Amino acid sequence: MSWADSITESTTRPTRRKYIPRHRRNNNGVTTTTFAKTKTIGYSTDSTSPGYRFNGSGYRELDQSDRNRDRGHGSSDPNPTPNANPFDIAEKFDNLEVITDTHVDGGINFDAYEDIPVETSGSNIPPPVQSFAEIDLGMPLNENIKRCKYVKPTPVQRHAIPIAVAGRDLMACAQTGSGKTAAFCFPIIYGLLNHRFSRPVLSRGVRIAHPLALILSPTRELSCQIHEEAKKFSYQTGVKVVVAYGGAPMSQQLRNLEKGVDILVATPGRLVDMIERSRVSLKKIKYLALDEADRMLDMGFEPQIRKIVEQMDMPPPGARQTMLFSATFPTEIQRLASDFLSNYIFLAVGRVGSSTDLIVQRVEFVQDMDKRDQLMNLLHAERSNGMPGKHLLTLVFVETKRGADALERLLSMNGFPATAIHGDKVQREREQALRSFKTGVTPILVATDVAARGLDIPHVAHVINFDLPKDIDNYVHRIGRTGRAGNTGLATAFFSDKNMPLAKALVELMQEAKQEVPPWLSQYATTSSYGGRRAHRNGISKFGGHDFRNSAQFRGGNYYVSSSYTDAAAVADMYAATASSDDFTHSNHVSADYFGATRADSSATTGSYGNNLDHGSIFASGWD
Ligand SMILES: Nc1ncnc2c1ncn2[C@@H]1O[C@H](COP(=O)(O)OP(=O)(O)OP(=O)(O)O)[C@@H](O)[C@H]1O
């Protein structure tokens, strides 16, 4: 019997603890207060302010018809608020207690951005910029950048935005939490301001949506997050953003599409469904962005993406602009991805697939049977060493869905309020789990790989790999849920005999991120022949950190490689200026679902290391 099976079902939940956002804490020691709901936070959200739209020679004030387009359209909310302001997040923190803590936000580490190598390759590469003003994205977008309190572009934005604004195809790789979402959203919105907005086409009584831009992401919750971000960035521009994902009623999503859509954010399965029902046409697509692009082109998923990109009515490479983004980009996937691109520029900020120095990585040797005790020890030690009133979030990754439920129960029974998210939970439960975690009601989230990629949850201070993934790239994405946007984070991994195959890749990753590698792990690495997926894919023990076109068979083309280093002082300024703003930059609407993969093998229930894996990868049979 696995430990997961040995845990009793009955659980008494401890009293709910509440998380207090930074902007509602006062700075004088630790106090507890209850706040009434406020309408707006931080800066003017005046819905009567005019807004602007590009009309060919400059920006004009939005008229009523433009504004009507902004009225709640595109929201997954079945009853969207008219003229909803995406920057108004007051409700997110309703009824929270305020626990003040002067030290909670002190973890910003500017030094981590010094000397980060940047590699660009391709022909005629537009130079990077130092500021948003240098790119001149236009008044409406600049206003929204200010509202987000983005003072300076992050390193990936400094390089990627000028490339994309110049109309070039791009394959970009940058570390987790480094601002890739804005790096592809800003150029798309900027480009759309110069186009006529899209109207649905009526055919045999049915309205067919014709989006101008398509952003694909692998999971429902990530699509929702990108949708919320894109709505903020396009606020009062007239650009309309709609989301479509599986697991939610299609009827409401279709109604939103019928009202007009410029940017469609979608998961692939739902999109294919809508195209096949002739409710969406990709004929007018000018911009295509794939977030988590390596996952989208991973084994099992590639055919779906090829179907959307190559076999529907989407314009071919060259006639559309294509941007691929991820923190990891194995060579094989780069090769596949190049089919979708035309004369593209490759950009790597930091080594491809590297983890950020902002995350302190620890690896402990723990046999499977001892993991529960070790987790308890860790959490107890954290609680007793922690500062009073410090309510930071902890994300615990496990391998199986059953293991996630069992661990949630164990933690709750032992006085650690926890919730779990995995592919066997229905949408409402997953949505509730994420909300409860984000708001700090349950500051521990036990998750399978459904939560490994892309999710931008503020205040995740610790990621614990209770079960390590089999793939080093997954490890990079998992630990990347902490240490985001200049904040530091901690990642602890429990390494057991089973994880031998990962040892080599793990040691290389840790060394590259200047982490302390335990001698026993180095020992394992030298005896292990297999270095994890990345080394395996590349056929070399050193991580592939480059444009695959620079390999021997591609050399001699008309592209070149240049390297530069980011201006650490500029980046430090940026984060200093935005240090207190991240409550404005996150989506409140994160709901959970995961593509069919997570349910494909859900009938197996063999415990922590059984078959009920939840990694939505090669076992996938379908998409959301
Ligand atoms: N220029 C900026 N200034 C300040 N904060 C920024 C800036 N750009 C992005 N951010 C913030 O940084 C955080 C991380 O951004 P984002 O989620 O886009 O990262 P990512 O690179 O896509 O991460 P992942 O690889 O995990 O998907 C977000 O909270 C975002 O609002």
The ligand as an SDF file (V2000), in Angstrom:
LIG
                    3D

 31 33  0  0  0  0  0  0  0  0999 V2000
    8.1230   45.4910  -17.6440 N   0  0  0  0  0  0  0  0  0  0  0  0
    7.6630   44.9770  -16.5160 C   0  0  0  0  0  0  0  0  0  0  0  0
    7.8280   45.6170  -15.3330 N   0  0  0  0  0  0  0  0  0  0  0  0
    7.3750   45.0640  -14.1820 C   0  0  0  0  0  0  0  0  0  0  0  0
    6.7440   43.8900  -14.0850 N   0  0  0  0  0  0  0  0  0  0  0  0
    6.5710   43.1980  -15.2300 C   0  0  0  0  0  0  0  0  0  0  0  0
    7.0080   43.7070  -16.4950 C   0  0  0  0  0  0  0  0  0  0  0  0
    6.6770   42.8080  -17.4450 N   0  0  0  0  0  0  0  0  0  0  0  0
    6.0450   41.7910  -16.8120 C   0  0  0  0  0  0  0  0  0  0  0  0
    5.9670   42.0320  -15.4890 N   0  0  0  0  0  0  0  0  0  0  0  0
    5.3430   41.1500  -14.4820 C   0  0  0  0  0  0  0  0  0  0  0  0
    6.1920   40.0220  -14.3300 O   0  0  0  0  0  0  0  0  0  0  0  0
    5.4040   38.8770  -13.9830 C   0  0  0  0  0  0  0  0  0  0  0  0
    5.8000   37.6790  -14.8420 C   0  0  0  0  0  0  0  0  0  0  0  0
    5.4170   37.9120  -16.1810 O   0  0  0  0  0  0  0  0  0  0  0  0
    4.9190   36.7220  -17.1320 P   0  0  0  0  0  0  0  0  0  0  0  0
    3.8370   35.9480  -16.4650 O   0  0  0  0  0  0  0  0  0  0  0  0
    4.6440   37.3250  -18.4510 O   0  0  0  0  0  0  0  0  0  0  0  0
    6.2260   35.8280  -17.1500 O   0  0  0  0  0  0  0  0  0  0  0  0
    6.6410   34.6650  -18.1670 P   0  0  0  0  0  0  0  0  0  0  0  0
    8.0010   34.9980  -18.6520 O   0  0  0  0  0  0  0  0  0  0  0  0
    5.5740   34.4770  -19.1880 O   0  0  0  0  0  0  0  0  0  0  0  0
    6.7040   33.4310  -17.1710 O   0  0  0  0  0  0  0  0  0  0  0  0
    6.4760   31.8410  -17.4640 P   0  0  0  0  0  0  0  0  0  0  0  0
    7.6720   31.3710  -18.2350 O   0  0  0  0  0  0  0  0  0  0  0  0
    6.3870   31.2350  -16.1150 O   0  0  0  0  0  0  0  0  0  0  0  0
    5.1990   31.7270  -18.2550 O   0  0  0  0  0  0  0  0  0  0  0  0
    3.9560   39.2670  -14.1550 C   0  0  0  0  0  0  0  0  0  0  0  0
    3.3930   39.5070  -12.8950 O   0  0  0  0  0  0  0  0  0  0  0  0
    4.0280   40.5520  -14.9470 C   0  0  0  0  0  0  0  0  0  0  0  0
    2.9540   41.4080  -14.6810 O   0  0  0  0  0  0  0  0  0  0  0  0
  1  2  1  0
  2  3  1  0
  2  7  2  0
  3  4  2  0
  4  5  1  0
  5  6  2  0
  6  7  1  0
  6 10  1  0
  7  8  1  0
  8  9  2  0
  9 10  1  0
 10 11  1  0
 11 12  1  0
 11 30  1  0
 12 13  1  0
 13 14  1  0
 13 28  1  0
 14 15  1  0
 15 16  1  0
 16 17  2  0
 16 18  1  0
 16 19  1  0
 19 20  1  0
 20 21  2  0
 20 22  1  0
 20 23  1  0
 23 24  1  0
 24 25  2  0
 24 26  1  0
 24 27  1  0
 28 29  1  0
 28 30  1  0
 30 31  1  0
M  END
$$$$
